[in-house]
Amino acid sequence: MVRQQLGARALTVGVAAAALLAPIALALPADAGQTAGSHDPDQLRGRTGRLLVDGHGAAAGATLGAKRALDQSALNHPARRSAAAGRDAAGGLSGLSLTGDAAPKTSQLSAQAAASTCAEGVIEVNPMTDRTVVRATSPQSGTLTLQRLRESGSWRSIGTATGTAITVNDTTVNERVTYQYRLITKVGTDVVFDCTTEHAYGMWTEDGWGDPDAVVAGTTGIFQQNLWAAGSRAVASRWISPAYSTDGRLYAATKVIDSAAGRGVMEVRRASNSALVFSVDLGTAFFPGDPAFSPDGQTLAYTRYDAATGDAIGLGFVDVFGSHTKTTLNTTTRIGEPSWRPDGATLVVSTFGVATPGLALVTRATGAVSPISGTAGGYTPEVAADGSIYFGWSGTAAPLNALKKRVANGTVTAVRTSDTDAFVSPRLTPDGTLYVERDTPDAGDTGSYTMAVYYVDPTDPSADEETWVGDEVQETLINGWDVRQPQSKGTSDFVGDANHDLVARDSNGYLFAYRGTGFDLSGRTQIGSGWKGFNAILAAGDLTSDDQADLIGRDANGQLWLYRGKPAGGFAARTSVGTGWNAYSLVAPGDFNGDSRADIVARDGYGNLWLYPGTGRGTLAARVKLGTGWSGLTIVGPGDIDFDNRADLMTRDSSGRVWIYPGNGTGGFLARRQIGSGFGSFNAITATEITSYRPLIWVRTGQGELVSFELTGDGAFSPDDVYSEGYGWGGLTLTS
């Protein structure tokens, strides 16, 4: 039996809800399917830990239908309170003016009215976590313009081409909002074709984070794609065994340089743009495969393969940050295919060259290898967040093959079985969704297999669904895949429910996360005590690259402390980030400079604004000056609030005007825009990032009432979406 080999990772997320308050009278703001192929076994790895990488073409097979897009009619808010309650809540807000820069509604509607609805296949949309791949085909040749409308905003050109086809990687739309596309074809000055997509595309699901993405290694390059749509080529060449990092911001894969000589180099790249971060080169005697990032994102484990024989020899490790130091783990048993356990100190591996191959537990510090009971015949392990192990399995009696699960108490059950299909490389997304590769022998050639990745239904095997992972529209032969479903770069999800929480401290020093639901707040969870002595508290985002929300606290002496979030809730022991911070006003905007790491922004006493870039290791790099003249402003770090997938800053000036300073994605600003006035009477203002639909601006009145405002379009207030969260907030300190 043949199979692929690669590493594994897992995380956790939760659920979202919604509600609505009647509007107050405010001014309107301006305004492809997968082809399953027959694969020669020489493309894959054998059950002995041997790597075989020579490749040939793949035969075409059946095409799957496209995953449904989100219908506009499904996007209305459910009512959260009565109209009367809304008017009562709005009583103290009559002086507000909410403005924006989006195109007027009339011109926006007329532009859409001029276009027909696109026929199926004219515009193919692949929404991914950090970008959307759009392919459009015109029935007539000419000058093509592809436009995009971000939810209730204005139509903007995102690409042009000449001919009949255009492909665009749209990186300037936040995948958690709704958006549409439009294709316009001109011959000279005459419009000969004009159509828009019928549906708005929104990535969120019931857990709040949207469909997972896949990274696929093949004979012609690395591809990234949605599980339900064709992707785009990220890097050309021949590759094997890709894996996403814990937070989904990096991927690692082995580049095959010379398959005959067994020469390969592992490269770690940014998932957002495939830029090379670093390489792991073991020389000509060995090559690395099966990458697996540690739960904290700091270390990459991999299998060391003998270049001459292709045999798995053991494990190696490399530091993801810093100087990328490599170390080798010496063991008496040949091991490979590592998958980290949640403790970050031990790994589950496959064993080779022993009487009964199967799974084992290896301790990184000592190299001790212990067989895991009930897993003989197992391979390609995937460790879940709760410590359970999913793995492929083969035996000598029916059923011959299975996908199995071993829970913490040692009980092993068969999730799926087959006498024909091999189950390979199970993969879990952070919300616990399970996928597995099934290799089916071809009827006409028992030496070849049809490879397909399936969603595994937790209750009904007949509901398992084939995905588009490895879509051969790109004419590639896959040699490994992995999935990701990361949270936001500026995450403030402290209770694991997939929404951003509002963090506040009471007068006794207790710290609470007020649970977000996407549109509202739902109860509170105590997340700390003893915070009374801090004069600044930041919901800092993920500063440690483990996809967990972290807190920053500044004490009376000006010392800055990092409280690292843990997957099961709570915080690890605090660590110092530095001293001398009392001279600054601090905000946490998420990733402001576009390096996929959360940052801190600080204003000094002279009105200078500074960026302290996060390193991804819980520390801050040397500061960079962002600008001058920021004195007298209340600064908020809301993350992305204009829907363009880049972190922004928001300010309130001394006249009560609210401004957006849009980030340009590289550590600078685009032109600022005023979005409101009359906010001077509020004694607290903060923001939470986009979760299920829109970002929220939170203010507190002098009477202790908490009010939220939704943003829409390209970063404008929605006058119909102003909500009261009730009174009693006067004694709380809200985080920045």
LOFI-800766 format. One record per residue (C-alpha): y negated, x, z negated; residue in one letter. Coordinates in steps of 0.25 Angstrom, whole numbers, padded with zeros to 4 digits, always signed. Layout:
BEGIN
YXZa
...
// end
This chain:
BEGIN
+0000+0000+0000m
-0014+0005+0003v
-0027+0003-0004r
-0041+0008-0006q
-0046+0015-0019q
-0059+0015-0025l
-0066+0013-0039g
-0071+0001-0047a
-0082-0004-0056r
-0085-0017-0063a
-0097-0024-0071l
-0101-0038-0077t
-0111-0049-0074v
-0112-0064-0077g
-0118-0078-0074v
-0132-0085-0070a
-0138-0099-0072a
-0152-0106-0069a
-0163-0116-0072a
-0177-0121-0068l
-0190-0126-0074l
-0200-0135-0066a
-0211-0127-0059p
-0225-0126-0064i
-0237-0127-0054a
-0239-0114-0048l
-0244-0108-0035a
-0233-0106-0024l
-0232-0091-0022p
-0234-0085-0008a
-0224-0083-0003d
-0101-0055+0040a
-0087-0056+0036g
-0076-0046+0032q
-0066-0042+0042t
-0053-0038+0036a
-0046-0026+0042g
-0033-0020+0044s
-0034-0006+0037h
-0025+0006+0039d
-0019+0011+0026p
-0024+0025+0030d
-0038+0020+0026q
-0035+0018+0012l
-0029+0024+0000r
-0015+0024-0004g
-0009+0019-0017r
-0007+0034-0021t
-0022+0037-0023g
-0022+0044-0009r
-0034+0042-0001l
-0033+0040+0014l
-0046+0038+0022v
-0043+0040+0037d
-0048+0027+0044g
-0047+0018+0056h
-0053+0005+0061g
-0050-0008+0055a
-0045-0021+0062a
-0053-0034+0061a
-0049-0046+0053g
-0054-0059+0048a
-0069-0061+0045t
-0073-0068+0032l
-0084-0078+0031g
-0097-0075+0025a
-0101-0078+0010k
-0110-0089+0009r
-0125-0086+0007a
-0133-0093-0004l
-0138-0107+0000d
-0153-0109-0002q
-0150-0123-0009s
-0142-0116-0019a
-0154-0108-0024l
-0162-0119-0032n
-0163-0117-0047h
-0157-0127-0056p
-0166-0134-0065a
-0169-0127-0078r
-0178-0137-0085r
-0185-0150-0082s
-0198-0151-0074a
-0205-0155-0087a
-0201-0143-0094a
-0206-0135-0083g
-0220-0141-0084r
-0220-0139-0099d
-0216-0124-0097a
-0227-0122-0087a
-0238-0127-0095g
-0243-0113-0099g
-0241-0107-0085l
-0252-0115-0077s
-0261-0102-0075g
-0250-0095-0067l
-0251-0092-0053s
-0238-0087-0046l
-0240-0080-0033t
-0232-0071-0023g
-0232-0065-0010d
-0221-0072-0003a
-0225-0080+0010a
-0230-0094+0009p
-0219-0104+0008k
-0224-0111+0021t
-0223-0099+0030s
-0209-0095+0024q
-0204-0109+0027l
-0209-0109+0041s
-0203-0095+0044a
-0190-0100+0040q
-0192-0113+0048a
-0194-0105+0060a
-0180-0099+0059a
-0167-0106+0061s
-0155-0104+0052t
-0147-0092+0057c
-0133-0094+0062a
-0121-0089+0055e
-0120-0074+0057g
-0134-0071+0062v
-0139-0065+0049i
-0128-0059+0040e
-0132-0056+0026v
-0125-0047+0016n
-0131-0048+0003p
-0128-0036-0006m
-0133-0033-0020t
-0144-0024-0016d
-0147-0028-0001r
-0143-0037+0010t
-0137-0033+0023v
-0142-0042+0034v
-0137-0043+0048r
-0143-0052+0058a
-0140-0054+0073t
-0149-0061+0083s
-0144-0069+0095p
-0155-0063+0103q
-0159-0049+0104s
-0173-0045+0100g
-0181-0040+0089t
-0174-0044+0076l
-0181-0046+0062t
-0173-0049+0050l
-0181-0056+0039q
-0178-0059+0024r
-0183-0070+0015l
-0182-0067+0000r
-0180-0079-0008e
-0193-0088-0006s
-0201-0076-0001g
-0205-0073+0013s
-0198-0068+0026w
-0199-0053+0028r
-0193-0044+0038s
-0182-0035+0034i
-0178-0029+0047g
-0180-0028+0062t
-0171-0024+0074a
-0170-0026+0089t
-0158-0032+0095g
-0149-0043+0090t
-0144-0038+0076a
-0151-0033+0064i
-0145-0027+0050t
-0154-0026+0038v
-0151-0021+0024n
-0160-0029+0016d
-0163-0022+0003t
-0176-0029-0001t
-0170-0042-0006v
-0164-0044-0020n
-0150-0050-0018e
-0152-0060-0030r
-0162-0068-0023v
-0161-0077-0010t
-0165-0073+0003y
-0164-0076+0018q
-0164-0068+0031y
-0170-0072+0045r
-0168-0066+0059l
-0179-0066+0069i
-0177-0061+0083t
-0189-0059+0093k
-0190-0055+0108v
-0203-0050+0109g
-0212-0059+0101t
-0203-0071+0103d
-0194-0076+0091v
-0180-0079+0098v
-0172-0080+0085f
-0175-0083+0071d
-0165-0088+0060c
-0164-0087+0045t
-0152-0087+0036t
-0149-0100+0030e
-0145-0096+0016h
-0152-0087+0006a
-0144-0075+0001y
-0143-0073-0014g
-0134-0063-0020m
-0132-0069-0034w
-0119-0076-0039t
-0115-0083-0052e
-0116-0069-0059d
-0130-0067-0054g
-0127-0054-0046w
-0122-0059-0032g
-0110-0055-0024d
-0105-0041-0025p
-0106-0030-0015d
-0096-0021-0009a
-0096-0007-0005v
-0086-0003+0006v
-0081+0010+0010a
-0076+0012+0024g
-0073+0021+0036t
-0087+0019+0042t
-0096+0019+0029g
-0099+0012+0016i
-0103-0002+0017f
-0109-0011+0007q
-0108-0026+0008q
-0108-0040+0000n
-0094-0045-0002l
-0096-0056+0007w
-0104-0050+0018a
-0104-0037+0027a
-0111-0025+0022g
-0119-0014+0028s
-0115+0001+0030r
-0121+0009+0019a
-0116+0023+0023v
-0108+0027+0035a
-0095+0036+0034s
-0081+0035+0029r
-0080+0031+0014w
-0070+0027+0004i
-0069+0020-0010s
-0083+0015-0013p
-0088+0010-0027a
-0101+0004-0033y
-0107+0009-0045s
-0107+0001-0058t
-0121-0005-0055d
-0119-0006-0040g
-0130+0004-0037r
-0121+0015-0031l
-0109+0016-0023y
-0099+0028-0022a
-0089+0030-0011a
-0081+0042-0005t
-0086+0047+0009k
-0074+0052+0017v
-0079+0065+0024i
-0065+0070+0029d
-0053+0061+0027s
-0043+0071+0032a
-0048+0082+0022a
-0050+0072+0011g
-0065+0075+0010r
-0073+0064+0003g
-0086+0063-0005v
-0090+0052-0014m
-0104+0047-0012e
-0112+0039-0022v
-0123+0030-0015r
-0133+0020-0019r
-0128+0006-0016a
-0142+0001-0012s
-0144+0010+0000n
-0132+0020+0000s
-0141+0032-0003a
-0132+0044-0008l
-0133+0047-0023v
-0123+0058-0024f
-0109+0063-0019s
-0096+0067-0026v
-0090+0078-0017d
-0077+0084-0023l
-0075+0094-0012g
-0064+0096-0002t
-0052+0095-0012a
-0055+0081-0018f
-0063+0069-0014f
-0068+0057-0023p
-0065+0043-0022g
-0064+0029-0029d
-0078+0030-0036p
-0080+0022-0049a
-0093+0022-0056f
-0093+0021-0071s
-0098+0009-0079p
-0111+0015-0083d
-0113+0020-0069g
-0114+0035-0073q
-0101+0040-0068t
-0093+0039-0055l
-0078+0041-0056a
-0069+0044-0043y
-0055+0048-0039t
-0053+0063-0035r
-0045+0063-0022y
-0037+0075-0017d
-0043+0078-0004a
-0030+0084+0002a
-0020+0073-0003t
-0029+0061-0006g
-0023+0059-0019d
-0031+0054-0031a
-0032+0066-0041i
-0041+0060-0052g
-0055+0056-0056l
-0069+0062-0055g
-0082+0058-0060f
-0097+0060-0056v
-0110+0057-0063d
-0117+0046-0055v
-0131+0051-0060f
-0137+0065-0063g
-0130+0077-0056s
-0117+0069-0053h
-0108+0078-0060t
-0093+0077-0056k
-0081+0078-0066t
-0066+0077-0064t
-0057+0070-0073l
-0044+0077-0075n
-0031+0069-0077t
-0016+0071-0077t
-0014+0059-0069t
-0020+0057-0055r
-0030+0045-0056i
-0040+0038-0047g
-0047+0025-0043e
-0055+0025-0056p
-0062+0013-0062s
-0070+0014-0075w
-0068+0006-0087r
-0080+0000-0094p
-0080+0010-0105d
-0084+0021-0094g
-0075+0031-0101a
-0061+0027-0094t
-0057+0023-0080l
-0045+0016-0075v
-0039+0024-0063v
-0027+0023-0054s
-0016+0034-0056t
-0009+0042-0045f
+0003+0051-0045g
+0010+0045-0057v
+0023+0038-0058a
+0017+0024-0059t
+0003+0024-0054p
-0007+0014-0059g
-0019+0013-0067l
-0024+0022-0079a
-0035+0024-0089l
-0042+0037-0088v
-0052+0042-0099t
-0063+0050-0092r
-0066+0059-0104a
-0051+0064-0106t
-0044+0061-0092g
-0033+0053-0100a
-0026+0044-0091v
-0018+0032-0096s
-0010+0022-0088p
-0015+0008-0089i
-0003-0002-0093s
+0000-0013-0082g
-0007-0006-0071t
+0005+0002-0064a
+0003+0001-0049g
-0012-0002-0051g
-0023+0005-0043y
-0038+0003-0040t
-0042-0002-0054p
-0055-0009-0056e
-0060-0010-0071v
-0067-0023-0075a
-0079-0023-0085a
-0069-0029-0096d
-0059-0017-0093g
-0049-0025-0085s
-0043-0018-0074i
-0041-0024-0060y
-0032-0015-0050f
-0023-0016-0038g
-0008-0015-0040w
+0005-0013-0032s
+0019-0014-0036g
+0033-0014-0031t
+0037-0029-0034a
+0030-0042-0030a
+0019-0043-0030p
+0017-0030-0024l
+0002-0029-0026n
-0008-0035-0036a
-0023-0035-0041l
-0021-0034-0056k
-0030-0034-0068k
-0027-0028-0082r
-0036-0033-0093v
-0039-0025-0106a
-0027-0029-0114n
-0018-0024-0103g
-0014-0037-0097t
-0012-0035-0082v
-0012-0047-0072t
-0011-0048-0057a
-0024-0054-0051v
-0018-0054-0037r
-0005-0051-0031t
+0001-0048-0017s
+0013-0043-0011d
+0005-0038+0002t
-0009-0036-0002d
-0014-0024-0010a
-0025-0026-0020f
-0035-0014-0021v
-0047-0011-0028s
-0051-0023-0036p
-0066-0023-0039r
-0074-0031-0049l
-0089-0035-0048t
-0098-0035-0060p
-0096-0050-0062d
-0081-0048-0062g
-0078-0053-0048t
-0065-0046-0043l
-0063-0041-0028y
-0050-0033-0023v
-0046-0027-0010e
-0033-0033-0004r
-0026-0025+0006d
-0017-0034+0015t
-0006-0028+0024p
-0008-0031+0039d
+0003-0040+0044a
+0004-0031+0057g
+0003-0018+0050d
+0008-0016+0036t
+0002-0003+0035g
-0012-0009+0036s
-0020-0018+0027y
-0031-0028+0028t
-0041-0024+0016m
-0050-0035+0011a
-0058-0036-0002v
-0056-0050-0010y
-0063-0057-0020y
-0053-0060-0031v
-0055-0074-0037d
-0052-0074-0052p
-0045-0088-0053t
-0040-0091-0039d
-0033-0081-0030p
-0034-0090-0018s
-0049-0089-0019a
-0049-0074-0017d
-0059-0071-0006e
-0060-0059+0004e
-0073-0052+0004t
-0080-0044+0015w
-0079-0031+0008v
-0075-0021+0019g
-0081-0029+0030d
-0077-0023+0043e
-0088-0028+0051v
-0093-0014+0049q
-0080-0008+0055e
-0077+0000+0043t
-0064+0001+0036l
-0065+0000+0021i
-0061+0011+0011n
-0065+0005-0002g
-0075-0005-0008w
-0082-0009-0021d
-0090-0020-0026v
-0103-0021-0034r
-0112-0032-0040q
-0123-0025-0048p
-0133-0031-0056q
-0148-0029-0054s
-0154-0015-0055k
-0164-0020-0066g
-0153-0028-0073t
-0157-0035-0086s
-0144-0043-0088d
-0141-0040-0103f
-0131-0051-0105v
-0122-0050-0092g
-0125-0063-0086d
-0130-0057-0073a
-0145-0061-0075n
-0157-0054-0080h
-0160-0056-0095d
-0173-0057-0102l
-0173-0047-0114v
-0181-0050-0126a
-0183-0044-0140r
-0186-0053-0152d
-0194-0049-0164s
-0182-0045-0172n
-0178-0034-0161g
-0167-0042-0156y
-0165-0041-0141l
-0161-0053-0132f
-0157-0055-0118a
-0161-0068-0113y
-0150-0071-0103r
-0155-0074-0089g
-0149-0084-0080t
-0156-0081-0067g
-0167-0091-0069f
-0167-0093-0084d
-0163-0088-0098l
-0151-0092-0105s
-0150-0088-0120g
-0151-0074-0125r
-0142-0063-0129t
-0145-0053-0140q
-0144-0039-0134i
-0150-0030-0145g
-0157-0029-0158s
-0166-0019-0165g
-0176-0019-0153w
-0188-0022-0162k
-0193-0008-0161g
-0194-0007-0146f
-0207-0008-0140n
-0201-0010-0126a
-0188-0016-0121i
-0184-0015-0106l
-0173-0022-0099a
-0171-0010-0091a
-0161-0013-0081g
-0149-0004-0078d
-0153+0010-0082l
-0139+0015-0083t
-0132+0011-0070s
-0121+0003-0077d
-0127-0011-0072d
-0130-0015-0086q
-0144-0019-0091a
-0151-0009-0100d
-0162-0010-0110l
-0173+0000-0113i
-0181+0000-0127g
-0193+0008-0131r
-0194+0011-0146d
-0207+0013-0154a
-0206+0028-0152n
-0207+0027-0137g
-0192+0030-0135q
-0185+0023-0124l
-0170+0018-0126w
-0160+0013-0116l
-0150+0003-0121y
-0139+0003-0110r
-0133-0011-0107g
-0118-0012-0109k
-0109-0021-0100p
-0104-0029-0111a
-0118-0031-0117g
-0126-0024-0127g
-0131-0009-0125f
-0126+0005-0127a
-0132+0014-0137a
-0146+0017-0133r
-0151+0030-0127t
-0165+0036-0126s
-0172+0035-0113v
-0184+0044-0118g
-0196+0044-0127t
-0211+0042-0125g
-0210+0029-0119w
-0221+0021-0127n
-0232+0025-0118a
-0225+0016-0107y
-0224+0001-0103s
-0210+0000-0098l
-0203-0010-0088v
-0189-0010-0082a
-0190-0014-0067p
-0175-0010-0063g
-0173-0001-0051d
-0188+0002-0047f
-0186+0014-0038n
-0174+0010-0030g
-0163+0019-0036d
-0155+0008-0042s
-0158+0012-0056r
-0166+0005-0066a
-0180+0011-0069d
-0191+0010-0079i
-0206+0008-0076v
-0216+0012-0086a
-0231+0011-0087r
-0239+0022-0095d
-0252+0020-0103g
-0260+0024-0091y
-0255+0013-0082g
-0245+0023-0074n
-0232+0016-0070l
-0220+0025-0070w
-0206+0023-0065l
-0195+0029-0074y
-0183+0029-0064p
-0169+0026-0071g
-0158+0036-0068t
-0147+0026-0070g
-0142+0034-0082r
-0151+0027-0093g
-0162+0037-0091t
-0175+0038-0084l
-0179+0048-0073a
-0193+0054-0072a
-0204+0044-0071r
-0211+0041-0057v
-0225+0035-0056k
-0226+0021-0050l
-0241+0019-0051g
-0254+0018-0059t
-0263+0007-0064g
-0252-0001-0071w
-0260-0003-0084s
-0263-0017-0089g
-0251-0023-0082l
-0238-0030-0088t
-0227-0023-0080i
-0213-0030-0078v
-0201-0024-0072g
-0194-0036-0066p
-0185-0029-0056g
-0185-0035-0042d
-0194-0048-0042i
-0198-0048-0028d
-0183-0049-0022f
-0184-0036-0014d
-0173-0029-0022n
-0183-0019-0028r
-0188-0018-0042a
-0202-0023-0045d
-0213-0022-0056l
-0221-0034-0060m
-0235-0034-0068t
-0244-0043-0074r
-0259-0039-0074d
-0270-0041-0085s
-0274-0054-0076s
-0260-0060-0077g
-0257-0057-0063r
-0242-0054-0060v
-0239-0043-0049w
-0226-0038-0043i
-0226-0024-0040y
-0214-0024-0030p
-0205-0011-0031g
-0203-0004-0017n
-0189+0000-0022g
-0192+0015-0023t
-0201+0016-0035g
-0214+0011-0029g
-0221-0003-0027f
-0224-0012-0016l
-0238-0019-0016a
-0239-0027-0029r
-0240-0043-0028r
-0246-0053-0037q
-0237-0064-0040i
-0244-0072-0051g
-0255-0073-0061s
-0258-0080-0074g
-0248-0072-0081f
-0257-0066-0091g
-0254-0075-0103s
-0239-0072-0104f
-0236-0062-0115n
-0223-0057-0109a
-0218-0055-0095i
-0205-0049-0089t
-0196-0052-0078a
-0181-0052-0075t
-0175-0048-0061e
-0168-0057-0051i
-0155-0062-0055t
-0150-0075-0049s
-0162-0079-0041y
-0176-0074-0045r
-0182-0064-0054p
-0190-0070-0066l
-0203-0067-0073i
-0203-0070-0088w
-0216-0073-0096v
-0219-0077-0110r
-0231-0086-0113t
-0239-0085-0126g
-0231-0097-0131q
-0218-0089-0130g
-0213-0097-0118e
-0205-0089-0108l
-0207-0092-0094v
-0200-0087-0081s
-0205-0086-0067f
-0196-0084-0055e
-0200-0075-0043l
-0196-0079-0029t
-0198-0074-0015g
-0203-0060-0014d
-0208-0059-0028g
-0216-0072-0030a
-0216-0082-0042f
-0209-0095-0039s
-0218-0105-0044p
-0207-0115-0046d
-0199-0106-0055d
-0206-0105-0068v
-0198-0107-0080y
-0199-0108-0095s
-0189-0102-0104e
-0194-0108-0117g
-0202-0103-0129y
-0200-0094-0140g
-0201-0081-0133w
-0214-0076-0140g
-0207-0067-0150g
-0199-0060-0140l
-0202-0047-0132t
-0197-0047-0118l
-0192-0035-0111t
-0199-0028-0100s
// end
